[in-house]
Amino acid sequence: MLYGDTTYSGTISWLTQGAAQIAPWRNSLAMALAFPGILLYGIALFALGRLLNEEGRQRVYHYLTAFSLTPWLCLHLFYIMLLYGFAWMSGNGYASAALPVSEAVFSHFAWLIPVSEVLMLPPYLYWSWLVLRGQSVLPWQMALVNPLIFYGLLKLLTLLMPEGAFRLAFTNGLMSESMVLWFGCILAWLYLHRNSKQLIAWINCKEN
């Protein structure tokens, strides 16, 4: 969604000249895709609970995951509404007010971001802690395969990128990109060890 001219004049770097030109249907599509996106995230995250070796730990992980999914939609809606409002005002005769209004709304509801992060982070921290302690079918080294670690690495990568629309868009999607890497690594490990007697025994135990 963030494309075009990356010039901005306020305190919010993603309220750019390019963002002011985002077509309304793009905002609608981005919001509509969030719902199946969160459902698929939920299916994948809950499925990972089967890799943990004790029902009590699985239950805690599932509760933390359920609580963490709500902020995903909340933050997505927050940003989409700001982008849509900024673009609409910029193109409908309120260009001079678009930036100060958007900044005022962002400032007023900025507390949503840290609160959402507090709810979003626990399942990933708990998951890594259990894997590190050997409480899953995965080796302890897989505790380093975590979306939060990927997020940090990708954030460092953005510092090496030249200024432009791609860098801004890439930065905006860091958490989703980190999740893709996390799921991909776990799928790769399961595939490479699909013939492992330990993994086969684990799967048979879960199914029974």
C-alpha positions in Angstrom: 0.0 0.0 0.0 2.8 2.4 0.8 4.2 3.4 -2.6 5.1 6.4 -4.8 6.6 9.6 -3.5 8.0 9.0 0.0 8.3 12.7 0.8 6.6 13.7 4.0 6.4 16.9 6.0 5.1 15.9 9.4 6.3 13.8 12.2 4.8 10.5 10.9 7.1 9.1 8.2 4.5 6.9 6.5 2.0 9.8 5.9 3.8 10.6 2.6 2.8 12.2 -0.7 2.5 8.7 -2.1 0.2 7.6 0.8 -2.0 10.6 0.0 -2.7 9.1 -3.4 -3.7 5.6 -2.3 -6.9 4.6 -4.0 -9.8 4.0 -1.6 -10.3 0.4 -2.9 -6.8 -0.4 -1.8 -7.6 0.5 1.8 -10.8 -1.5 1.6 -9.0 -4.5 0.2 -6.2 -4.3 2.8 -8.8 -4.3 5.6 -10.8 -7.1 4.0 -7.7 -9.3 3.6 -7.0 -8.8 7.3 -9.8 -11.1 8.4 -8.8 -14.3 6.5 -5.2 -13.3 7.3 -5.8 -13.4 11.0 -7.8 -16.7 10.7 -4.9 -18.3 8.9 -2.5 -16.9 11.4 -4.6 -18.4 14.2 -4.8 -21.8 12.5 -1.1 -22.0 12.1 -0.3 -20.7 15.6 -2.6 -23.1 17.3 -1.3 -26.0 15.2 2.2 -25.2 16.6 0.9 -26.0 20.0 0.9 -29.7 19.0 4.7 -29.6 19.0 4.7 -28.9 22.8 5.0 -32.0 25.0 2.5 -31.3 27.8 -1.2 -30.4 27.7 -0.9 -27.8 30.5 1.8 -25.9 28.5 -0.2 -26.3 25.3 -3.2 -24.8 27.1 -1.2 -21.8 28.3 0.3 -21.3 24.9 -3.2 -21.4 23.3 -4.6 -18.9 25.7 -1.7 -16.5 25.1 -2.1 -16.9 21.4 -5.9 -16.3 21.5 -5.3 -13.1 23.5 -2.6 -11.9 21.1 -4.7 -12.2 17.9 -7.0 -9.3 18.8 -4.3 -6.6 18.6 -3.4 -7.7 15.1 -6.8 -6.6 13.8 -6.9 -3.6 16.1 -3.6 -2.2 14.9 -4.4 -3.0 11.3 -7.7 -1.1 11.5 -6.0 1.8 13.3 -3.4 2.3 10.5 -5.9 1.7 7.7 -8.3 4.3 9.0 -5.5 6.8 9.4 -4.2 6.1 5.8 -7.7 6.3 4.4 -8.6 9.5 6.2 -5.3 11.1 5.2 -5.8 10.2 1.5 -9.4 11.3 1.5 -8.8 14.7 3.0 -5.8 15.2 0.8 -7.8 14.6 -2.4 -11.1 16.3 -1.4 -10.3 19.9 -0.6 -8.9 19.4 2.9 -5.2 19.0 2.1 -4.1 21.6 4.6 -6.0 19.8 7.4 -5.1 16.2 6.4 -1.7 16.1 8.1 -2.6 17.9 11.4 -5.8 15.9 11.8 -4.0 12.6 11.1 -1.2 13.4 13.5 -3.7 14.4 16.2 -5.6 11.2 15.8 -2.4 9.2 15.9 -1.2 11.0 18.9 -4.5 10.5 20.8 -4.6 6.8 20.2 -0.9 6.1 20.2 -1.3 4.2 23.4 -2.9 1.4 21.4 0.6 0.4 20.0 2.4 -0.4 23.3 -0.7 -2.0 24.7 -1.1 -4.2 21.6 2.5 -5.2 21.8 2.2 -6.3 25.4 -0.6 -8.6 24.3 1.1 -9.8 21.1 4.5 -10.7 22.4 3.9 -13.2 25.2 3.1 -16.3 23.1 6.3 -16.0 21.1 8.4 -15.5 24.3 6.6 -18.4 26.0 7.1 -20.6 22.9 10.9 -19.9 22.7 11.2 -20.5 26.5 9.6 -23.9 26.2 11.6 -24.9 23.2 14.8 -23.7 24.9 14.0 -25.9 27.9 13.4 -29.0 25.7 9.6 -28.9 26.3 8.8 -29.6 22.6 9.7 -32.0 19.8 12.1 -29.4 18.4 15.7 -29.1 19.4 16.6 -26.3 21.8 18.4 -24.5 19.1 15.1 -23.8 17.4 14.3 -21.4 20.2 16.4 -19.0 18.2 14.0 -19.3 15.3 11.5 -16.8 16.6 9.5 -14.0 14.8 10.9 -11.5 17.3 14.5 -12.3 16.4 13.6 -12.2 12.7 12.0 -8.8 13.3 15.2 -7.5 14.8 17.3 -8.8 12.0 15.0 -7.5 9.3 14.9 -4.1 11.1 18.7 -4.0 10.9 18.4 -4.9 7.2 16.2 -1.9 6.6 19.0 0.4 7.8 21.0 -0.8 4.8 18.3 -0.2 2.3 18.2 3.0 0.2 15.4 5.5 1.0 12.4 4.8 -1.2 8.9 3.3 -1.4 10.2 -0.3 -1.1 12.0 0.4 2.1 9.0 2.1 3.6 6.6 -0.7 2.6 9.1 -3.4 3.7 9.4 -1.7 7.1 5.6 -1.5 7.4 5.3 -5.2 7.0 8.2 -6.4 9.2 6.1 -8.4 11.6 4.3 -10.3 8.8 7.6 -10.9 7.0 9.0 -12.2 10.3 6.1 -14.6 10.7 6.6 -16.0 7.2 10.2 -16.7 8.0 9.3 -18.4 11.3 6.6 -20.6 9.8 8.9 -21.4 6.9 11.8 -22.5 9.2 9.5 -24.7 11.2 8.0 -26.3 8.1 11.5 -26.9 6.7 12.6 -28.5 9.9 9.6 -30.8 10.0 10.1 -31.7 6.4 13.8 -32.5 6.8 13.0 -34.7 9.8 9.8 -36.3 8.5 11.4 -39.7 8.6 12.8 -39.3 12.1 11.7 -42.0 14.5 11.3 -39.5 17.3 9.1 -37.2 15.2 7.0 -40.2 13.9 6.5 -41.4 17.5 5.6 -37.9 18.6 2.9 -37.6 15.9 1.5 -41.1 16.6 1.3 -40.2 20.3 -0.5 -36.9 19.5 -3.0 -38.7 17.2 -3.8 -41.4 19.9 
